[in-house]
Amino acid sequence: MNVVILAHEQFPDRAKTALGLLRYSDDDVVAVLDRDNAGDRVSDHVTGVQDAPIVASMADAPEADALVVGIAPIGGGFDESWRADVRTALERGCDVTAGLHYFLSEDEAFASLAAEHDCDLWDVRKPPDDVGVAEGVASEVDAEVVLTVGTDCSVGKMTATMELARAAEERGVDAAVVPTGQTGVLIEGWGTCVDRVVSDFTAGAVEEMILEVGDDHDVLFVEGQGSIVHPAYSAVTCGILHGTQPDSLVLCHAAGRDAVHGYEDYALPGVETYVDLYESLAAPVHETDVVAGALNTMTVDDDGDARAAVASYETELDVPAGDLVRFADDRERVLEAVL
């Protein structure tokens, strides 16, 4: 399927959904919408992903099957400056997908246009109706369950999940991804965005996914969300931790990050603090260990400096760690520790 990704004024640094799709999706990205960088190409800003032209609006984009909102701002709201692009997409007969807390299907103008032009509106974050409380049985599945956890939001948990799952598959391991956020669901084509589920049902939502596929694969890589110390998102993190009952954890961090993203008055604790927090919080439900680390060095330009940052992070964790995107040998070492 040919898709256009909307990433106005956020690409590439603050458009993790867009980057995730460019890196991992099977769809062909024919354009990225970004008013700030119109006239450039994706490859002018990011390497190792699909390349495509960057244009100012949907009206400037080539023919496509769908428009995907590739931005997930804090709070998941809809920016009214995007309305013209969504409207143009629907008038051109394109389906529109969004991972926002604002549901496009409940917007009367969009719903009317979608019906008129026979288009689908897929609100990825809309949860299923039949989610219930957890029964505490995720550990009973045959698969080993590996959960990525973070020192903060937007540190690379989804990326680490995808990289490890694909590396495992390349080794011949029967592995699968359990997506819990909008980007993972868009890439994998199934799953539940856990941060939209009623809090009582958060652990149940992820447990349900584990039970659905846990006897069909040898290893499940679960996409983590948020951070256990995050002032806004810790509840989602805890729900996933207890609902998955993971056998092992991979701690993800962004090089140079010393304060909570979007809440800069809150300093991040030391790395060793997270190991104790995650393991001790999980233990009463299901004991688990941090067996590896993933470091996002995207903001570090020099490979030598990135290697040094990885070495420092590995020393702090006292387990194998690496940048799973930047260094192939890191990816293999971390996968070995996980498996």
Sequence and secondary structure as in RCSB ss.txt:
>XXXX:A:sequence
MNVVILAHEQFPDRAKTALGLLRYSDDDVVAVLDRDNAGDRVSDHVTGVQDAPIVASMADAPEADALVVGIAPIG
GGFDESWRADVRTALERGCDVTAGLHYFLSEDEAFASLAAEHDCDLWDVRKPPDDVGVAEGVASEVDAEVVLTVG
TDCSVGKMTATMELARAAEERGVDAAVVPTGQTGVLIEGWGTCVDRVVSDFTAGAVEEMILEVGDDHDVLFVEGQ
GSIVHPAYSAVTCGILHGTQPDSLVLCHAAGRDAVHGYEDYALPGVETYVDLYESLAAPVHETDVVAGALNTMTV
DDDGDARAAVASYETELDVPAGDLVRFADDRERVLEAVL
>XXXX:A:secstr
 EEEEE TTTTTTT HHHHHHHHH SSEEEEEE GGGTT BGGGT SSS   BEESSGGGS   SEEEE    TT
    GGGHHHHHHHHHTT EEEE SSS GGG HHHHHHHHHTT  EEETT   TT     S GGGSSSEEEEEEE
SSSSSSHHHHHHHHHHHHHHTT  EEEE  SHHHHHHHS    GGGS GGGHHHHHHHHHHHHTTS SEEEE   
S TT TTTHHHHHHHHHHH  SEEEEEEETT  EETTEEEEE   HHHHHHHHHHHHTTTS  EEEEEEEE TT 
  HHHHHHHHHHHHHHHTS EE TTT HHHHHHHHHHH 
